Amino acid sequence: MKVLLTTLACLLLSAAAHGQAAGAGQVLFTNVSIFDGKSEKLITARDVLVENNLIKEIGKNIQAADGAKVIDGGGRTLLPGFIETHAHLMLMGPSVPAMEAMTTWEDFAIHGSRMAKMYLMQGFTTVRDAGGANGGLRRAIDAGEIVGPRYYPSGAFLSSRGGHADFGNFTSPPGESTNFSRLNMAQEFNGVDDIYKYGRNNFRMGATQLKFMQSGGVVSAFDPWQLVAGSPEEIAAAVQVANEYGSYVMAHSYRKEAIMNALNAGVKSIEHGFAFDCEIAKVMKQKGAYITTNLTAFDPGLLEIPAVASVPASLRKAKSASATFAGYIDNMKKCPVKRGFQTDCVGSVAACNIQVAYEKHLNNEFFGPHQSLVTLTSTGGEIVAMSGDFTNPYPEAKLGVIEEGAYADILIVDGNPLEDFSVVGTGDKWFDAAPRPESPETIRIIMKDGKIYKNTLN
């Protein structure tokens, strides 16, 4: 009898402990309006129950377990954590030559960890890195060693000689090792065999997708923006390697010819895509492809940026590019496709903090609040999910939406962002802007994977 009572007591204690654990693993948000990542109107007067790292229930008068944390939203808007689909967390600048000649892996790592925290505190619970970072930063974030968003790195840029990620010194011979290549941040390919070698190595190093540099750039040293780099066979080889891993290729593409070549080869994510038009839109829809564009490229003050204005070759490139890409905004409104949020900042954490806020502002300025919120949330979730079931590091649930069973990546903001977009943390100035705070005051709750990183409600 004594043994039976002792056993019963142990079972009761175990059940009580389990109940406390369940309660402790629950967070109940009450009295919130919801932007679910897609709808044109808020769902008002709802509760949202989070259990562990997933959204368990959405409704009215939800009852949480004993010990759950309860947060009164006070009628504010609950929405998905933002998703940045084109960042470079490791690239601190101030220039490519400086990073090539004077930067160690420690410098890159410290900068990357600070950028990761900045993005999270600006409301971005997921970041896709578009080149220059391997799997180490994600391991550190996911292990709780540093603070940051969910992270989808691309490994080394794949670039032709003289292409947009040829970061070697001016007199560097073809194929010679560079600072960037030694750290697997950028690799120069010369033929299909190099694509196989470096593409597979990227996945080995923790990449979730591949980044193929197809066009040139404006402030880069060797490449005209009009460049169409990479043979059809080389692009197809990159797609083949990505397919082997159940993933996809994102291509840095400016010109229409480059964009069409990429799409026809099976590339699923067009980066920048400034020559976008309705013919491209038709092909993108047929192929199930996405585009991400840094709207700062259409800022009227772009030609006054020191990195552009002080270099005659770059200024010439910027002027011709601006003239050629002038139809992008109208074409995107006329023939819309699924577009992800892109900042593409290379520089200090403080400078990128400003640029992120300005990019948010320009999205609203050009496309309005609803489309901007969709771009920041559900579309981004679809893009990162293309990394597939076994390369995707977060495959268990959806990102970018507020729905039952989705990951608990959640923001609460003051007001209604469909009416006042500034509450998501916008900034209406770029290069002459004052330093921004670590996190916008109007973003009151930041939750990633069920864990609260900011709470100014209680």
C-alpha positions, -999 to 999 in steps of 0.1 A, spaced: 0 0 0 29 24 9 45 16 -25 12 23 -43 8 56 -25 44 66 -33 39 57 -70 6 77 -71 23 107 -55 51 105 -81 25 104 -109 6 134 -95 39 153 -92 48 144 -127 14 155 -140 17 188 -122 51 194 -135 39 186 -171 10 211 -166 34 238 -155 57 230 -184 28 233 -208 16 266 -192 51 279 -192 54 271 -229 23 291 -237 19 328 -245 -16 342 -250 -20 375 -269 -54 389 -261 -74 418 -277 -55 421 -310 -63 429 -346 -46 405 -370 -29 410 -403 -25 374 -414 1 381 -441 -23 382 -470 -57 397 -463 -66 433 -473 -84 439 -440 -75 433 -404 -93 406 -384 -104 425 -353 -109 415 -316 -91 382 -316 -68 363 -293 -37 343 -304 -24 314 -284 13 304 -289 24 270 -276 62 264 -276 72 277 -311 39 274 -330 6 293 -332 -18 269 -315 -51 287 -317 -67 319 -331 -101 330 -319 -121 347 -292 -119 342 -254 -92 316 -257 -83 299 -224 -46 293 -218 -31 267 -194 -22 277 -159 11 295 -158 9 308 -194 21 343 -201 -8 366 -210 -1 398 -230 -29 423 -236 -25 437 -270 -48 467 -263 -64 465 -297 -30 468 -315 -21 449 -347 -5 415 -345 12 404 -377 39 380 -390 75 388 -384 91 405 -414 112 386 -439 142 401 -456 149 382 -488 181 399 -500 207 409 -474 245 406 -470 251 403 -432 288 397 -435 297 425 -459 306 455 -438 324 476 -464 335 504 -466 346 490 -500 354 457 -517 391 465 -518 391 471 -481 373 439 -474 396 419 -497 429 433 -484 423 443 -448 396 421 -433 399 388 -413 373 362 -406 369 377 -371 360 410 -386 333 395 -408 320 373 -380 316 402 -355 299 424 -381 276 396 -391 265 390 -355 258 427 -350 238 428 -383 218 398 -372 207 415 -340 199 447 -358 176 429 -383 158 411 -355 152 443 -335 139 460 -367 112 433 -368 128 408 -392 124 373 -378 138 358 -410 167 369 -433 178 353 -466 214 362 -472 222 367 -509 259 359 -508 290 360 -487 279 339 -457 281 302 -449 263 282 -422 282 293 -392 261 323 -384 229 303 -385 244 277 -362 253 304 -337 218 320 -339 199 287 -337 220 276 -307 213 308 -289 249 319 -289 240 352 -305 207 370 -311 193 371 -347 166 360 -371 161 327 -388 188 326 -414 190 313 -450 226 318 -463 237 313 -499 274 305 -493 298 320 -518 287 342 -547 292 323 -579 308 347 -604 326 347 -637 360 364 -641 353 401 -641 318 395 -629 299 412 -601 315 390 -574 351 391 -588 365 407 -556 402 400 -564 428 428 -565 432 445 -599 464 426 -608 452 393 -594 457 365 -620 427 343 -631 420 316 -606 443 329 -579 431 325 -543 416 357 -527 404 366 -492 369 361 -503 375 327 -519 396 314 -490 366 321 -467 341 307 -492 324 341 -496 329 344 -533 342 320 -559 352 326 -595 339 300 -619 353 291 -654 330 265 -669 305 239 -658 330 219 -637 336 249 -615 299 254 -610 296 218 -599 325 221 -575 317 254 -559 279 249 -559 281 216 -541 307 230 -517 283 258 -509 256 233 -498 283 214 -479 291 247 -461 255 253 -450 240 272 -479 202 269 -483 202 281 -520 227 292 -546 235 328 -557 245 331 -594 260 365 -605 246 370 -640 247 407 -645 272 434 -635 267 463 -611 271 500 -607 297 506 -580 317 474 -586 351 476 -603 353 454 -633 317 447 -645 294 469 -667 258 466 -654 249 454 -689 270 422 -685 253 389 -693 276 365 -676 274 328 -675 267 305 -704 234 287 -707 253 255 -697 268 272 -666 234 285 -654 218 251 -661 246 235 -641 239 257 -611 202 248 -613 211 211 -615 232 213 -584 204 232 -565 179 206 -577 201 178 -563 197 194 -529 159 200 -534 166 237 -535 168 265 -561 190 293 -576 187 330 -571 203 351 -599 216 387 -598 200 398 -631 196 434 -645 191 432 -682 160 417 -698 182 392 -717 198 381 -685 164 377 -667 149 357 -695 180 334 -697 178 328 -660 141 320 -660 144 297 -690 173 278 -672 151 272 -642 162 300 -619 134 306 -593 144 340 -578 153 370 -598 174 395 -578 170 432 -586 154 426 -620 154 462 -629 145 456 -666 112 439 -655 83 442 -679 51 425 -687 67 399 -710 90 389 -681 60 388 -658 42 363 -680 72 340 -680 77 343 -643 41 332 -636 45 303 -660 77 292 -642 65 299 -606 93 324 -601 98 354 -577 116 387 -579 132 408 -552 142 444 -559 160 470 -539 137 501 -544 165 524 -532 178 520 -568 150 543 -578 157 570 -553 162 604 -570 193 610 -549 211 579 -560 235 597 -583 247 618 -554 259 588 -533 296 593 -527 305 558 -540 287 567 -572 294 604 -576 331 603 -568 339 576 -594 334 587 -630 329 551 -643 303 544 -616 285 577 -623 283 569 -660 270 534 -652 244 547 -627 231 573 -652 227 548 -680 212 522 -657 187 547 -642 175 556 -677 172 520 -688 153 509 -657 129 538 -655 98 517 -663 102 492 -635 76 507 -610 49 512 -637 55 477 -651 53 461 -617 20 479 -610 6 470 -645 17 433 -644 24 424 -608 43 393 -598 53 379 -564 80 403 -551 101 399 -520 115 426 -498 151 435 -505 175 460 -489 209 448 -503 229 469 -478 266 467 -477 281 488 -449 280 496 -412 253 484 -389 241 520 -383 240 527 -421 221 495 -428 197 502 -400 188 535 -418 186 518 -452 162 491 -439 138 517 -426 141 537 -458 134 506 -479 103 499 -459 92 536 -466 98 532 -504 78 500 -506 48 519 -492 55 550 -513 55 530 -546 31 502 -539 9 511 -509 6 495 -474 -12 462 -483 12 451 -510 41 462 -489 30 441 -460 25 411 -482 60 416 -496 74 418 -461 56 387 -449 38 359 -468 57 363 -501 90 362 -482 78 330 -465 71 314 -499 105 324 -512 125 309 -483 104 278 -484 117 270 -519 149 257 -502 130 225 -499 122 199 -473 157 187 -465 178 219 -472 154 242 -454 166 245 -418 131 254 -406 108 229 -424 82 221 -398 58 250 -403 50 281 -424 67 314 -422 52 348 -430 16 341 -420 -5 342 -389 -25 310 -389 -29 279 -367 1 256 -371 25 284 -384 57 293 -367 53 318 -338 72 346 -355 51 375 -344 51 413 -341 27 436 -324 27 472 -336 8 503 -326 -21 513 -347 -31 498 -381 -3 495 -406 -28 492 -435 -37 528 -427 -5 542 -412 24 522 -426 50 541 -405 42 519 -375 63 491 -390 94 513 -385 99 533 -416 123 562 -422 118 588 -449 154 598 -453 185 578 -464 220 593 -466 212 624 -446 191 606 -420 200 607 -383 210 575 -366 180 553 -358 172 536 -325 179 499 -320 142 491 -324 113 513 -335 91 524 -306 60 515 -325 70 478 -327 60 467 -292 64 429 -294 91 409 -313 87 371 -310 107 346 -330 102 309 -327 79 314 -297 105 334 -278 100 371 -269 130 393 -277 112 427 -271 81 435 -250 72 471 -242 36 462 -234 41 445 -200 
